[in-house]
Amino acid sequence: MKYLCQVWFDGATLDSMTQEEKAELDTNSLDYDKDLVDSGHMIVAQALQPPKSAVTVRVRNGELSVTDGPFAETKEALGGFILIEAKDLNEAIRIASGIPLARLGAIEVRPIHEFGAQ
């Protein structure tokens, strides 16, 4: 079964880190991604640009509205995602707990809805 691991964290936490701490986090994250590839759990992983680079798109009554930034004002923002394959939710949780950014923020694990699957 596929699970989306959404990586949420406060950008201020990263901003307060030294270059060495950021480099170590990057190395640990890439190493963990490689471990997931080697174990067959990785489907895809991507980091996202900061929330200030986002736009929010809505269509209401046929009218397009585009606003800068994310919809909600929160400290934590979606910083990236990892799409994994796991046998069940318990395995997905175990995999998510190994994501290095779980120590700085939160990982939301959500099953992928497969249309047409019974």
Sequence and secondary structure as in RCSB ss.txt:
>XXXX:A:sequence
MKYLCQVWFDGATLDSMTQEEKAELDTNSLDYDKDLVDSGHMIVAQALQPPKSAVTVRVRNGELSVTDGPFAETK
EALGGFILIEAKDLNEAIRIASGIPLARLGAIEVRPIHEFGAQ
>XXXX:A:secstr
 EEEEEEEEEHHHHHTS HHHHHHHHHHHHHHHHHHHHHT EEEEEE   GGG EEEEEETTEEEEEES SS  S
EEEEEEEEEE SSHHHHHHHHHTSGGGGTSEEEEEE   TT  
